Amino acid sequence: MTVRRLLALPLLGVLLTGCGIRATEVPTDFGPAPSRVPCSLAGPDASAQSARGVPVQVFLLCGASLVAVDRAVRVPEGTPDAQRRVIVAQGLLDQLATSPSAAERSAGYTTYVPGGLRVSGPGPKDPEDTLRLGTAPSRLTSYALAQLVCTLSDSAATEDDGSVILAGPAPDPLRRYACTDEVRDHPGTTQPPSSGVPDA
């Protein structure tokens, strides 16, 4: 009996192998690749940008973080520096408040900066690089404030030190805001760090 069992084992193995599931080719063609990667845009035409004005960048929300997008702002030639700063700042605010293009929307971009937001230069006792908004920064959403701070602090509207002095209409107190990696990565939960600014 033991010998018969031993002889039957190879035959049983052959039968089991024949009843196994045969390997089949799994289709891997899922159609064409997506036409646009989220938060990825084709590079702008430099000549077209310069034709529209001074090249600038604004920060829009894409996914859960802020991403820089190329824009242009018109500044008349010969504009004094102080006035130029305000013109650039207003142009940036207008660009932030404008709805993203169809291509930007399809890539996942959006903005929380409200329309009609105005900006002016410093008051009599303010430092010369102060920007006063028509709405107090404290009244803006965390997303809108992060967009404003990161856009303005990295522009010709400020002193190019990575920060921007903002306030609402006088006598709203001045505060110096900074754009950090944490703010860019988590604008909904991380407020731009700020500190008080003494009068000039």
C-alpha positions in Angstrom: 0.0 0.0 0.0 2.8 2.4 0.8 4.5 1.7 -2.6 1.3 2.5 -4.5 0.8 5.8 -2.7 4.4 6.8 -3.5 3.8 6.0 -7.2 0.5 7.9 -7.3 2.1 11.1 -6.0 3.7 12.2 -9.4 0.5 11.5 -11.3 -1.5 13.5 -8.8 1.0 16.4 -9.2 0.6 16.3 -13.0 -3.2 16.4 -12.7 -3.2 19.3 -10.3 -0.9 21.3 -12.5 -3.1 20.7 -15.5 -6.1 22.1 -13.5 -4.3 25.2 -12.4 -5.2 28.7 -13.6 -3.2 29.6 -16.7 -1.3 32.9 -17.0 -3.1 35.4 -19.2 -2.1 38.8 -20.4 -3.6 41.6 -18.4 -4.6 44.6 -20.6 -2.4 47.6 -19.6 -3.8 50.1 -22.1 -5.8 52.6 -20.1 -6.1 55.1 -22.8 -4.1 58.2 -23.4 -2.3 59.9 -20.5 -4.0 62.8 -18.8 -3.5 65.9 -20.9 -2.5 68.0 -17.8 -0.9 67.2 -14.5 -2.6 68.8 -11.5 -0.8 72.1 -10.6 1.3 72.0 -13.7 1.0 74.6 -16.4 2.8 75.1 -19.7 5.4 77.9 -19.5 4.2 81.3 -20.6 5.4 83.0 -23.8 8.0 85.5 -22.5 7.4 87.9 -25.4 3.7 87.9 -24.8 4.2 88.5 -21.1 6.5 91.5 -21.7 4.0 92.9 -24.3 1.3 93.0 -21.6 3.6 94.7 -19.0 6.2 94.0 -16.3 6.5 90.2 -15.6 5.4 89.3 -12.1 4.3 86.3 -10.1 1.3 85.8 -8.0 0.5 82.9 -5.6 -2.7 81.0 -6.3 -4.1 78.1 -4.3 -3.6 74.6 -5.9 -4.5 71.6 -3.9 -3.6 72.5 -0.3 -0.7 74.8 -1.0 0.3 78.0 -2.7 1.9 77.9 -6.2 3.5 80.8 -8.1 1.9 81.7 -11.4 3.3 84.1 -14.0 1.4 87.3 -14.7 2.1 90.9 -16.0 1.4 94.3 -14.6 1.4 97.6 -16.6 3.6 100.4 -15.1 3.9 103.7 -17.1 7.5 104.5 -17.9 9.1 107.2 -15.8 6.8 106.5 -12.8 8.6 107.5 -9.5 9.6 104.7 -7.3 7.1 105.4 -4.5 4.2 105.6 -7.0 5.5 102.6 -8.9 5.4 100.5 -5.7 1.7 101.2 -5.3 0.9 100.6 -9.0 2.6 97.2 -8.9 0.9 96.3 -5.6 -2.5 97.2 -7.0 -1.8 95.3 -10.2 -0.9 92.2 -8.1 -4.1 92.5 -6.1 -6.1 92.8 -9.3 -4.4 89.7 -10.7 -5.0 87.7 -7.5 -8.7 88.7 -7.5 -9.2 87.7 -11.2 -10.6 84.2 -11.8 -8.0 81.8 -13.0 -8.0 81.0 -16.7 -9.7 77.9 -18.1 -6.3 76.1 -18.3 -5.5 77.1 -14.7 -8.9 75.9 -13.4 -8.5 72.6 -15.2 -5.1 72.2 -13.5 -6.7 72.8 -10.1 -5.9 76.5 -9.4 -8.2 78.8 -7.5 -8.0 82.1 -5.6 -9.6 83.4 -2.4 -8.6 87.1 -2.8 -11.8 89.2 -3.0 -12.4 91.5 -5.9 -12.4 95.3 -5.5 -9.6 95.2 -2.9 -7.7 98.5 -3.1 -4.2 99.5 -1.9 -2.6 102.8 -1.2 0.9 104.0 -0.1 2.0 104.9 3.4 0.3 107.5 5.6 2.2 110.5 7.0 3.7 108.5 9.9 4.2 105.2 8.1 7.5 103.7 6.9 7.9 104.4 3.2 7.4 100.8 2.1 4.0 100.5 3.9 1.0 99.3 1.9 -2.4 100.1 3.3 -5.3 98.0 2.1 -8.9 99.1 1.8 -9.8 96.1 4.1 -7.9 95.3 7.3 -5.7 92.2 6.8 -7.4 90.7 9.9 -10.7 90.7 8.0 -9.3 88.5 5.2 -9.6 84.7 5.2 -6.4 82.8 6.0 -6.1 81.7 2.4 -6.5 85.3 1.0 -4.0 86.7 3.5 -1.5 84.0 2.7 -1.9 84.8 -1.0 -1.4 88.5 -0.5 1.6 88.2 1.8 3.4 85.7 -0.3 2.7 87.6 -3.5 3.6 91.1 -2.2 6.6 90.1 -0.2 8.2 88.6 -3.3 7.6 91.6 -5.6 8.8 95.0 -6.6 6.1 96.5 -4.3 8.3 95.8 -1.3 11.9 96.1 -0.1 12.8 92.6 -1.3 13.6 91.2 2.1 10.9 88.5 2.1 8.4 90.5 4.1 5.7 93.2 3.6 4.3 95.9 5.9 0.5 95.8 5.6 -2.4 97.5 7.4 -6.0 98.5 6.7 -7.1 102.1 6.5 -5.7 104.4 9.2 -5.6 104.2 12.1 -5.3 100.4 11.7 -1.9 99.4 13.2 1.0 98.4 10.9 2.3 94.8 10.9 5.2 93.3 9.1 4.2 89.9 7.5 6.5 87.2 6.2 5.9 84.4 3.7 7.4 81.1 5.0 7.6 77.6 3.6 4.9 76.6 6.2 2.6 79.4 4.9 3.0 78.3 1.3 2.5 74.6 2.2 -0.4 75.1 4.6 -2.1 78.5 3.9 -5.4 77.3 5.3 -4.0 76.5 8.8 -0.8 78.6 9.0 -1.1 82.3 9.5 1.8 84.4 8.0 4.0 85.3 11.0 3.8 89.0 11.8 5.2 91.6 14.1 4.2 95.1 15.1 5.9 98.1 13.3 6.6 101.4 15.0 5.8 104.7 13.3 8.4 106.1 11.0 
